[in-house]
Amino acid sequence: MLAEIVVSLFILVGAGFTLVGSIGLFRLQDFLSRLHAPTKATTLGVGGVLWASLIFFGTRGEGLSLHELLITIFLFITAPVSAHLLAKAALHLELPSRAPLPSASIRPRRSSITSNRSR
């Protein structure tokens, strides 16, 4: 009985995070904001559903499933790495953003970066 309540809680929390991430992907304006919504919220949502699956099948007498554990680990390792690479590519391409950029004293101009490379 307790395991079913915990599983239900994980499924509801996971579904809630997934819904928030999906709405954020739809509603947010620019690339970096849209990148933030699915990588944070949806990763937690899928992680919650996977934890619910681990608990459900773990309490049924079949033991822990290695497949679900590996999927969870793979998800939590690869999602931040792929989001970082996408954000870095967006910064390199200088995609427009609604967020304010750092001041010029902190962030060098692209022309100064390319002129330093040619030396």
N, C-alpha and C positions, 0 to 999 in steps of 0.2 A: 504494500500500500504506500509506504513512504517512498519507495523507488519510483513508483508511478507518478507521484506528486512532483518529485525532483525532475523526472524526465519531462513532464508537462511544463514545468517552470522553464527548463532550458529551451524547450521548443518555442514557447511563447516569447521569451526574451530574444532568442535567435531570430524568430520571424519579425519581431519588432525592429531589431537592428537592421535586418535586411530591407524592411519596408522603408525605414528612414534613409538608408543608403540609396535606395532606388529613387525615392522622391528627391533627394539631394542631387542625384545625377540628372534628373529631369529639370529641376528648377534652377539650379545654379547657373551663373552667366558665362564665366570664362573657363578655359581649359584647366587651370590649376585648381580652381574651386571644384570643378567636376571631378578632377582626379582625387581630391581629398575625400569626397563622400563615399565612393565605393570601396576605396582601399581601407578606410577605417571602419565604417559601420557595417559594410557587407562582410568583411572578414570576420568581425565579431559575430555577425548573424550566422554565417555558415559554421563558425567554430562552435557556437551554442547548439546548433542542430547536431553537429558531429559528437559533441559531448553527451547530448541526450541519447544518441544512438549507442555510444560506448556504454553508458550506464544501463540502458534498456537491455541490450544483449548480454552485458556482463552479469546482470542479476537473473538471467533466465537459465543459468546452469551451463551455458556453453563457454563461459570464460570470456576474457577480453579478446577482442578481435584486433589482430595486428594490422589489418588493412585500414581500419578506421583510425587507429593511432598514427599510422604513417601518413594518412591523408591530412590529419590535423597538423602534424608537425610540418609537412610539406607546405600546407596553406600558410601557416604563420611565418615560415621562413621566406617563401617566394613572393608573397604579396607586398611586403615593404620594399624588397629589392626591386621589383618591377615598377612600383610607384616612384621610387627614387630615380631609376633610369629614365622614366617618362618625364619626370619633373626636370631632370638635368637636361634632357633634350629640348624641352620647352624653353628653358632659360637660355640654352645655347642658340636656339632659333629666334630668341627674343619675341616670343608670342605675346600679343597684347594681354594685359591683365588689369583688372579693376583695383587690385591692391596697390598701395603706394610703393614705389621702389625705394631702396636705400639712397641716401644722399650721394652725390658725386665723389665726395672725399672717401667714402667707403668702397664704392663700386667703380672700378676703372672703366673708362670708355672702351668700346670695342676697337676703335682705331689705335689706341695706345697699346692694346694687347697684341694686335697684329704687327705693329711697328716694332715691338720688343722681340717678337719671334723672328723677324728678319735679320736681326743683328747677329 
